[in-house]
Amino acid sequence: MASDGLREELRRAGVDEVDTGGRRRAEYSSDASNYRVVPRAVVFPRDADEVLATLDVCRRTGVPLVPRGAGTSIAGNAVGEGVVLDFSRHMNRVLRVDPEARTAVVQPGAVLDAVSAAGAPHGLRFGPDPSTHARATIGGALGNNACGARALAYGRSSDNALELDVVTGGGARFTAGRGGHGGLAAAMTGPGAGPAGGPPHEQAAALDAVVRRDLALIRTEFGRFTRQVSGYSMQHLLPEHGADLAKFLVGTEGTLAVLLQATVRLVEAPRHTALAVLGYPDMAAAADAVPGLLPHRPVAMEGMSARLLDVLRDRRGQAAVPDVLPAGAGWIFAETAGESGAEAEAAARALAADGGCLDSAVVTGAAAAALWRIREDGAGLGGRTPAGAPAWPGWEDSAVPPERLGAYLRDLSALMRGFGLDGLMYGHFGEGCVHVRIDFPLAERPAVLGDFLQEAAALAGGYGGSVSGEHGDGRARGALLHHMYSPRALEMFAAVKGLFDPDDLLNPGVIVRPRPVDADLRLPAAKAPPGRLAFAYPHDRGDFTAAVHRCVGVGKCRADGTGSGGVMCPSYLATRDEKDSTRGRARVLQELANGTLVDRGWQSPEIAESLDLCLSCKGCASDCPAGVDMATYKAEALHQRYRRRLRPPAHYALGWLPRWARAAAVAPRLVNAVLGVPALAALARRAGGIDARRPLPRFAAGTFRRWFTARPASAARPAGTPVLLWADTFTDHFTPAVGRAAVRVLEDAGYDVRLTGRAVCCGLTWISTGQLDGAKRQLTRTLDALGPALDGGWPIVGLEPSCTAVLRGELTELLPDDPRAARAAAATRTLAELLTATPGWTPPDLGDVRAVAQPHCHQHAVLGWAPDAALLRAAGAEVRAVGGCCGLAGNFGVEKGHYDVSVAVAETALLPAVRAAGPDAVVLADGFSCRTQLDQLADREGVHLAELLASRLPTTGEAPPGGTLSP
């Protein structure tokens, strides 16, 4: 059935939210795997009745159905050609928590962290914690039998499932639980399973017959070690295991039934933890040590490779890796617990003493949390080898009994070398599970994937292992199950599938009658679009297709990372729509490269829709572990779409803001008076594509440059190191007080402050509106003006973070062939970077300052806020840094159609933090956009770091005259 007809059938059945548009289908064409399967429709069910109605339509029309949570499955478990059911939008609640029974009743779309948060007031949490716990849903975790780092202590998802309310592919609805002595018939209760022996009881009898026919086979081939999660976990149906149908259905990947509601077990969270870090010569040696450490009963035992940390350092700098790691090239992270901090640390030291390692350390608090964050980003960081080649899932989470892990890693490494492949290994070593992303040549030689996987599966099978240790089989490994199960076991899977889903509607091609592992691959179908990538990453070689395929779908952009200082992805946090996630946008851009769903090139409406609410905050450039930079892609897309074409009014009004500001500087009071007339201001907004609710900014009565050159010559310029202060448009024309404060602070630190000989612009507003040719011209003029500073080796200090970030980042990307660009980027500093590196300078006393700080998004992504934090700490200020974006984001929040989202973004972190801090707190915000948003939405005045520091310097009268330099 075609998409439009299917949509009408679903709506007639009472399903409200159905989307069959090309953009939406592109967003759901993949998960976190290598696979691309375009659905016919995406449904966002509001309740169980809509799920049942959707299944009924699929049964009548023969259309397949795939349930989906956050789409973080790495094996192609959550894609399909029919209807994709996204539970995460509406069916995402924790319905109740029973602290006495230690259980929670949850809807399938509830995020794992939300389940744990609901239990936290009672000291409880959901035990399994895959690295995606901040965005993965309980339905996905139960579908794939997710485990995570702490499954060593708390068990797999199957160990924590008590009752599941499900509907089978055949339409039977019941609650699956534990049958005990009553057998499988007693394990099915609830709707449709009454005493008359309805269809569920007939199913129970048939399933019981399948089990009893092969008791010996199940007892020998299944449940051999904890991480054997591939295939169907038949051991749970054995009578000696209580005929537990709920545990059996966990890990069936939506191929047998659709989950409507679950009752899960909660575990007691440890009171205190410590992390023992043990260093070894390599990963295999670390794995060899695991059996000797398990008797210490750690909560978690993870393996981490030095090569993974090399990738992190290359992407985010040396400071991204805490300086606490002991010597070694492979490490064991072992978490221990205790009733007190001292008890947890003592347990960690005792474990380390038995580790036979090169060196060890015991860490707690922030350092331990930072190491865990690195581990959780492994899937994205592993998406690039140290050589910079893209690496892919496929052989992502094989597992072997822990006592055989070291030997297995050596053989697996040899197998990869034999194929000429490379990958970064890490994983849950305490249970024998190893993660690796491998640089399969998917674009050039996709057949290598299938050849390697067959040999790798045979290797794992020979070790008594599992082709999947926690992520399920999906499309990546279903065709490999014959390497670990007998033909009779595979026949059993088919028989069970036939009982629950006789028409093969639920997630077809997975586990039973699997699709070939190299079918439906996303990357081989991609082609290079017309045009070029002006913001090319060096390792993407200017290839737009390669750049957008950096996104492998790990979905970190769907998690709220603002609590830990993250920014990505502000528009998704405001709308909770996949369309507005970095991943959703990347999927649409990947379809641009494919050319089928998005078939009008850069002019495709799907591209405009997808990128419309991207704030160009650049948060993803640092927060996305795969290094996706959607601001770059948006600039390129706008550039290609409007090149040599008429642009939207806002591109001229806001994109050319520096030009209008220079013109207004001739008579700023007159301009302000004219724009102060309501009718004229409304006309200006309409003409410029500006939202009617946005006040127009007022131009300063005098520019910063004019003040600088006109200062009285009452004192000689201080002798000291020359420094070029970058007079950006916002400081120069709107907030010259910031520039004046910076001059005072720099001269107090002993610097000889200079400006460029003429006003120049970094091109930021041209970049954000996709006018890249104009941006290049602006930046070329900038380099001309910076010539004397570059020749003199002077530092260049920026005050506006977004402009400073351009000088440090986009400058070299837009002008890669100009040798001056790299020199200028290397010379550029933030004010805090320069001051904290100035010998002998100490900050003024800020001991009485209590502040909320909004680090600018571009500073977070490109420059880093750590020097600011260090400076404020040294000055004695009490500062709470807020994650997230202010929501204005340059031209974004000003443009017509963006106001509501801009406000919603501000409400995710910034505005609540400011309100909570109270009226007496200083609000520190270096970005002009951030201060503008605070003024307009919170009626609070934001203060620049330069202003805060200058306010505490001794009053010495007028500053000495400044000077300019000739270009």
Secondary structure by P-SEA (a helix, b strand, c coil): ccaaaaaaaaaaaccccccccaaaaaaaccccccbbbbbccccccccaaaaaaaaaaaaaacbbbbbbccccccccccccccbbbbccccccccccccccccbbbbcccccaaaaaaaaccccccccccccccccccaaaaaaaccccccccccccccccccccccccccbbbbbbccccccccccccccccccccccaaaaaaaaaaaaaaacaaaaaccccccccccccccccccccccccccccccccccccccccccbbbbbbbcccbbbbbbbbcccaaaaaaaccccccccccbbbbbbaaaaaaaaaaccccccccccccccbbbbbbbbcccaaaaaaaaaaaaaaccccbbbbbccaaaaaaaaaaaaccccccccccccccccccccccccccaaaaaaaaaaaaaaaacbbbbbcccccccbbbbbcccccccccaaaaaaaaaaaaaaaaacccccccccccccccccccccccaaaaaaaaaaaaaccccccccccccccccccccccccccccccccccccccccccccaaaaaaccccccccccccccccccccccccccccccccaaaaaaaaaaaaaccccccccccaaaaaaaccccccccccccccccccaaaaaaaaaaaaccccccccccccccaaaaaaaaacccaaaaaaaaacaaaaaaaaaaacccccccccccccccaaaaaaaccccccccccbbbbbbcccccccccaaaaaaaaaaaaaaccccccccbbbbcaaaaaaacaaaaaaaaaaaaaaaaaaaaaabbbbbbccaaaaaaaaccccccccccaaaaaaaaacccaaaaaaacccccccccccbbbbbbccccccccccaaaaaaaaaaaccbbbbbccccccccccccccccaaaaaaaaaccaaaaaaaaccccccccccaaaaaaaaacccbbbbcaaaaaaaaccccccccccccccc
